[in-house]
Amino acid sequence: MELTNLVFLVAGLAVLVIGADLLVRGASRLALRFGISPLVIGLTVVAFGTSSPELAVSVQSGLAGQADIAVGNVVGSNIFNVLAVLGMAALIAPLMVQQQLVRFEVPLLVGLSVLVLVMAQDGRIGTFDGLLLVAGLVAYTVYVIRQTRREVTAVQAEYAKEFSAAPAGWLERLPVQVVLVLGGLGLLVLGATWLVDSAVSIARALEISEVVIGLTIVAAGTGFPELATSVVAAMRGERDIAVGNIVGSSIFNLLGILGVAALVTPDGLSVAPGLVVFDMPVMIAVAFACLPIFGSGHRVARWEGAVFLAYYVIYVTYLILAATQHDALRGFGATMLGFVLPLTGITLLVLWTHQRSRENAP
């Protein structure tokens, strides 16, 4: 059984990479054809598509009475998106960040993260909370579509100039582009399913708690479509898709996945105290950290990506130490609170101040 799980784990990763490549190819060409910017494609079609494994896992977990996995999956996926996915993509190629993300999407992500924490203060994300979140998703989607209509002419001119010299081939045909997008999404869902199912089976055999499974293995597993898509997009030069996918997926996780899961689960989703006290504040801090990072020159440098990735390793290490009650937990936590976190806060403050001074300079 363990060998079978390992085989499906490796196969799931391979299928994810193939699906991500197909999705990025098709989505970037569809953006050109319809005059939609790659950023918007990343924020909507790609982001919602790559988040479909999280939706399936959270809804199934909620209906099965495993609320810890359902909520932990969303919180853990958002932390994974910013720290691991953004970090890995930026390590491959520095990512350019559009003004729209800094001015609207990232502040929206911070606000939604705070809202979810407020909703969870009573230990439950109820049906009414879920209704509000889903309504927010509808409003956000309408806003993005309206923004797209305003930019169509300018975007068509920009991308027509970029790709006008490219010879017309099979990739330029609309049916092929649609098949690539749908086929890529299908492979992402299949690969994520294999990966998550095998990883959870291995974790349960090792007697790891459901909260930790949801925050780490399931969150990272269902987040692998975002990771594969953003990394492939960065490698192919589609950096707007890479960044838009990360931010859009995180917004969709909070509004769509958590909202739908709370709606379909009888009596809503119960929230473990540990999530409210520790993991949700971490999710807020991670989202907030994007503001000075994205705003400093409107790019994410390789060293910033390395810092994000290192913090994800630290976060997972803390979860494992806490779950096992390891002797190193106290010293590890003291180091984080007394040195690493203050140093990070100072660094982010310096970056933010530097960017503000540059913007206000004559």
C-alpha positions as CSV (number, residue, x, y, z in Angstrom):
1,M,0.0,0.0,0.0
2,E,2.8,2.4,0.9
3,L,4.5,1.7,-2.5
4,T,1.3,2.4,-4.3
5,N,0.9,5.7,-2.5
6,L,4.4,6.7,-3.5
7,V,3.8,5.8,-7.1
8,F,0.6,7.9,-7.2
9,L,2.5,10.7,-5.4
10,V,5.2,10.9,-8.2
11,A,2.6,10.4,-11.0
12,G,0.5,13.2,-9.6
13,L,3.4,15.6,-9.7
14,A,4.2,14.6,-13.3
15,V,0.6,15.1,-14.4
16,L,0.5,18.5,-12.6
17,V,3.5,19.8,-14.6
18,I,2.1,18.6,-17.9
19,G,-1.3,20.1,-17.1
20,A,0.3,23.4,-16.1
21,D,2.2,23.7,-19.3
22,L,-0.9,23.1,-21.4
23,L,-3.0,25.6,-19.3
24,V,-0.4,28.4,-19.6
25,R,0.0,27.9,-23.4
26,G,-3.7,28.0,-24.0
27,A,-4.5,30.8,-21.5
28,S,-1.9,33.1,-22.9
29,R,-3.1,32.7,-26.4
30,L,-6.7,33.2,-25.4
31,A,-5.7,36.4,-23.7
32,L,-4.2,37.6,-27.0
33,R,-7.2,36.5,-29.1
34,F,-9.8,38.3,-27.0
35,G,-7.8,41.3,-26.0
36,I,-7.7,40.4,-22.3
37,S,-4.5,41.1,-20.4
38,P,-2.6,38.1,-19.1
39,L,-3.0,39.6,-15.6
40,V,-6.8,39.3,-15.8
41,I,-6.5,35.8,-17.3
42,G,-4.3,34.9,-14.3
43,L,-6.7,36.5,-11.8
44,T,-9.8,34.7,-13.1
45,V,-9.6,31.8,-15.5
46,V,-6.2,30.4,-14.4
47,A,-6.7,31.3,-10.7
48,F,-10.2,29.8,-10.5
49,G,-9.1,26.7,-12.5
50,T,-6.0,25.9,-10.5
51,S,-8.1,26.4,-7.3
52,S,-10.6,23.7,-8.3
53,P,-8.7,21.0,-6.3
54,E,-9.0,23.1,-3.2
55,L,-12.7,23.5,-3.9
56,A,-13.2,19.8,-4.3
57,V,-11.2,18.9,-1.2
58,S,-12.8,21.5,1.1
59,V,-16.4,20.7,0.0
60,Q,-15.8,16.9,0.3
61,S,-14.1,17.4,3.7
62,G,-16.9,19.6,5.0
63,L,-19.6,17.1,3.9
64,A,-17.7,14.3,5.5
65,G,-17.5,16.1,8.8
66,Q,-13.8,16.9,8.5
67,A,-14.0,20.6,9.0
68,D,-10.4,20.9,10.2
69,I,-9.2,19.7,6.8
70,A,-11.7,21.9,5.0
71,V,-10.7,25.2,6.8
72,G,-7.0,24.2,7.2
73,N,-6.8,23.5,3.5
74,V,-7.9,27.1,2.6
75,V,-5.7,28.8,5.2
76,G,-2.7,26.6,4.4
77,S,-3.2,27.1,0.7
78,N,-3.1,30.9,1.0
79,I,0.1,30.7,3.0
80,F,1.5,28.2,0.5
81,N,0.5,30.4,-2.4
82,V,2.4,33.5,-1.3
83,L,5.4,32.0,0.5
84,A,6.1,28.8,-1.6
85,V,4.5,29.5,-5.0
86,L,5.5,33.1,-5.3
87,G,8.9,32.4,-3.8
88,M,9.6,29.6,-6.2
89,A,8.4,31.5,-9.2
90,A,10.5,34.6,-8.3
91,L,13.6,32.4,-7.8
92,I,13.2,31.2,-11.4
93,A,12.7,34.7,-12.9
94,P,12.1,38.1,-11.2
95,L,8.4,38.9,-11.4
96,M,6.9,42.2,-12.6
97,V,3.9,43.4,-10.6
98,Q,1.3,45.6,-12.1
99,Q,-0.1,48.7,-10.3
100,Q,-3.6,47.1,-10.2
101,L,-2.4,44.4,-7.9
102,V,-0.8,46.8,-5.5
103,R,-3.7,49.2,-5.5
104,F,-6.6,46.8,-5.4
105,E,-6.1,43.0,-5.4
106,V,-3.5,42.8,-2.6
107,P,-5.4,45.2,-0.2
108,L,-8.5,43.2,-1.0
109,L,-6.7,40.0,-0.1
110,V,-5.5,41.5,3.2
111,G,-9.1,42.7,4.0
112,L,-10.6,39.3,3.2
113,S,-8.1,37.5,5.3
114,V,-9.0,39.8,8.3
115,L,-12.7,39.3,7.6
116,V,-12.3,35.5,7.7
117,L,-10.5,35.8,11.0
118,V,-13.3,37.9,12.4
119,M,-15.9,35.4,11.2
120,A,-14.1,32.6,12.9
121,Q,-13.9,34.3,16.3
122,D,-16.9,32.3,17.5
123,G,-15.3,29.0,16.4
124,R,-17.4,28.6,13.3
125,I,-17.8,29.9,9.8
126,G,-21.6,29.6,9.4
127,T,-24.0,29.5,6.5
128,F,-24.6,33.3,6.6
129,D,-20.8,33.8,6.6
130,G,-20.6,31.5,3.6
131,L,-23.3,33.4,1.8
132,L,-21.5,36.7,2.3
133,L,-18.3,35.2,1.0
134,V,-19.9,33.8,-2.2
135,A,-21.7,37.1,-2.8
136,G,-18.3,38.8,-2.5
137,L,-16.9,36.4,-5.2
138,V,-19.7,37.4,-7.5
139,A,-19.1,41.1,-7.0
140,Y,-15.3,40.6,-7.5
141,T,-15.8,38.7,-10.7
142,V,-18.2,41.4,-12.1
143,Y,-15.6,44.1,-11.2
144,V,-12.8,42.2,-13.0
145,I,-14.9,41.7,-16.1
146,R,-15.8,45.4,-16.2
147,Q,-12.2,46.4,-15.8
148,T,-11.4,44.0,-18.7
149,R,-13.9,45.7,-21.0
150,R,-12.2,49.1,-20.4
151,E,-8.7,47.8,-21.3
152,V,-9.6,45.7,-24.4
153,T,-8.5,48.2,-27.1
154,A,-5.2,49.1,-25.4
155,V,-4.4,45.4,-24.7
156,Q,-5.2,44.2,-28.2
157,A,-2.8,46.8,-29.6
158,E,0.0,45.9,-27.2
159,Y,-0.2,42.2,-27.7
160,A,-0.8,42.4,-31.4
161,K,2.4,44.2,-31.6
162,E,4.2,41.6,-29.5
163,F,2.9,38.6,-31.4
164,S,2.2,40.0,-34.9
165,A,5.3,38.5,-36.3
166,A,4.6,35.0,-35.0
167,P,3.6,32.6,-37.8
168,A,0.0,31.3,-37.7
169,G,0.1,27.7,-36.6
170,W,-2.0,25.1,-34.9
171,L,-1.7,27.0,-31.6
172,E,-3.4,30.0,-33.1
173,R,-6.7,28.1,-33.6
174,L,-9.4,28.9,-31.1
175,P,-10.6,25.2,-30.7
176,V,-7.0,24.2,-30.0
177,Q,-6.6,26.9,-27.4
178,V,-9.9,25.9,-25.6
179,V,-8.8,22.3,-25.6
180,L,-5.4,23.2,-24.1
181,V,-7.1,25.2,-21.3
182,L,-9.7,22.5,-20.5
183,G,-7.2,19.7,-20.9
184,G,-4.7,21.5,-18.7
185,L,-7.3,22.1,-16.0
186,G,-8.4,18.5,-16.2
187,L,-4.9,17.2,-15.8
188,L,-4.3,19.6,-12.9
189,V,-7.4,18.3,-11.0
190,L,-6.4,14.7,-11.7
191,G,-2.8,15.2,-10.7
192,A,-3.8,17.0,-7.5
193,T,-6.3,14.3,-6.6
194,W,-3.6,11.6,-6.9
195,L,-1.1,13.6,-5.0
196,V,-3.4,14.6,-2.1
197,D,-5.0,11.2,-1.7
198,S,-1.6,9.4,-1.6
199,A,-0.1,12.1,0.7
200,V,-3.0,12.0,3.2
201,S,-2.8,8.2,3.3
202,I,0.9,8.3,4.1
203,A,0.3,11.0,6.7
204,R,-2.5,9.1,8.5
205,A,-0.3,6.0,8.5
206,L,2.2,8.2,10.4
207,E,-0.6,9.3,12.8
208,I,-0.5,13.0,11.9
209,S,-3.5,15.1,13.0
210,E,-6.1,16.3,10.6
211,V,-5.4,20.0,11.3
212,V,-1.7,19.5,10.4
213,I,-2.7,17.4,7.4
214,G,-5.0,20.2,6.2
215,L,-2.5,23.0,6.8
216,T,0.5,21.2,5.2
217,I,0.0,18.1,3.0
218,V,-3.4,18.8,1.7
219,A,-2.8,22.6,1.3
220,A,0.5,22.0,-0.5
221,G,-0.9,19.2,-2.5
222,T,-4.0,21.1,-3.7
223,G,-1.7,24.1,-4.2
224,F,0.6,22.3,-6.5
225,P,-1.5,23.3,-9.6
226,E,-0.8,27.0,-8.6
227,L,2.8,26.1,-8.1
228,A,3.2,24.2,-11.4
229,T,1.2,26.9,-13.3
230,S,3.1,29.9,-11.9
231,V,6.5,28.3,-12.2
232,V,5.8,27.3,-15.8
233,A,4.4,30.7,-16.5
234,A,7.5,32.4,-15.1
235,M,9.8,30.1,-17.2
236,R,7.8,30.9,-20.3
237,G,7.9,34.6,-19.7
238,E,4.2,34.9,-18.8
239,R,4.9,36.7,-15.6
240,D,1.6,38.5,-15.3
241,I,-0.1,35.1,-15.4
242,A,2.3,33.8,-12.7
243,V,1.6,36.7,-10.2
244,G,-2.1,37.0,-11.1
245,N,-2.6,33.3,-10.6
246,I,-1.2,33.5,-7.1
247,V,-3.2,36.5,-5.9
248,G,-6.3,35.4,-7.7
249,S,-6.2,31.9,-6.3
250,S,-5.8,33.3,-2.8
251,I,-8.8,35.6,-3.2
252,F,-10.9,32.7,-4.7
253,N,-9.9,30.4,-1.8
254,L,-11.3,32.8,0.7
255,L,-14.4,33.9,-1.2
256,G,-15.3,30.8,-3.3
257,I,-13.9,27.8,-1.6
258,L,-14.5,28.7,2.0
259,G,-17.9,30.3,1.1
260,V,-19.2,27.3,-0.8
261,A,-17.9,24.8,1.7
262,A,-19.6,26.7,4.5
263,L,-22.9,26.9,2.5
264,V,-23.1,23.2,1.7
265,T,-21.9,21.9,5.1
266,P,-24.8,21.4,7.6
267,D,-24.4,24.0,10.4
268,G,-21.3,25.5,8.7
269,L,-17.7,24.8,9.3
270,S,-16.2,24.5,12.8
271,V,-12.8,26.2,13.2
272,A,-10.1,24.8,15.4
273,P,-8.8,27.2,18.1
274,G,-5.3,26.8,16.8
275,L,-6.3,28.1,13.4
276,V,-7.8,31.3,14.9
277,V,-4.9,31.9,17.3
278,F,-1.9,31.2,15.0
279,D,-2.5,30.1,11.4
280,M,-5.1,32.8,10.4
281,P,-2.9,35.6,11.8
282,V,0.0,34.1,9.8
283,M,-2.2,34.1,6.7
284,I,-2.9,37.8,7.3
285,A,0.7,38.7,7.9
286,V,1.7,36.8,4.7
287,A,-0.9,38.7,2.6
288,F,0.2,42.0,4.2
289,A,3.8,41.4,3.4
290,C,3.0,41.4,-0.3
291,L,2.3,45.2,-0.1
292,P,5.8,46.5,0.5
293,I,7.4,43.6,-1.5
294,F,5.1,44.3,-4.6
295,G,5.4,48.0,-4.1
296,S,9.2,48.2,-4.1
297,G,9.8,48.8,-7.7
298,H,6.7,46.8,-8.7
299,R,8.7,43.6,-9.0
300,V,9.6,40.6,-6.9
301,A,13.3,40.0,-6.9
302,R,15.0,36.6,-6.6
303,W,16.2,37.3,-3.1
304,E,12.7,38.3,-2.0
305,G,11.5,35.0,-3.5
306,A,14.2,33.2,-1.5
307,V,13.0,34.9,1.7
308,F,9.4,33.9,1.1
309,L,10.4,30.3,0.4
310,A,12.6,30.2,3.5
311,Y,9.7,31.4,5.6
312,Y,7.5,28.6,4.3
313,V,10.1,26.1,5.4
314,I,10.2,27.8,8.9
315,Y,6.3,27.7,9.1
316,V,6.1,24.0,8.2
317,T,8.9,23.2,10.6
318,Y,7.0,25.0,13.4
319,L,3.8,23.0,12.6
320,I,5.7,19.7,12.7
321,L,7.4,20.6,16.0
322,A,4.1,21.7,17.5
323,A,2.3,18.6,16.3
324,T,4.9,16.3,17.7
325,Q,5.6,18.4,20.8
326,H,9.3,18.2,20.1
327,D,11.8,19.4,22.7
328,A,13.1,22.0,20.1
329,L,9.7,23.8,19.9
330,R,10.3,26.3,22.7
331,G,13.7,27.4,21.5
332,F,12.5,27.5,17.9
333,G,9.5,29.7,18.9
334,A,11.6,32.0,21.0
335,T,14.0,32.5,18.1
336,M,11.2,33.4,15.7
337,L,9.5,35.8,18.1
338,G,12.7,37.5,19.4
339,F,14.8,37.7,16.2
340,V,13.4,36.6,12.8
341,L,9.9,38.2,13.0
342,P,11.2,41.6,14.2
343,L,14.0,41.6,11.6
344,T,11.4,40.9,8.9
345,G,9.1,43.6,10.1
346,I,12.0,46.2,10.0
347,T,13.0,45.0,6.5
348,L,9.4,45.4,5.2
349,L,9.1,48.8,6.8
350,V,12.3,49.9,5.1
351,L,11.1,48.7,1.8
352,W,7.8,50.4,2.2
353,T,9.3,53.7,3.3
354,H,11.9,53.6,0.4
355,Q,9.1,53.1,-2.1
356,R,7.0,55.9,-0.7
357,S,9.9,58.3,-0.8
358,R,10.6,57.3,-4.4
359,E,6.9,57.9,-5.4
360,N,6.9,61.3,-3.6
361,A,10.2,62.5,-5.0
362,P,9.9,65.3,-7.6
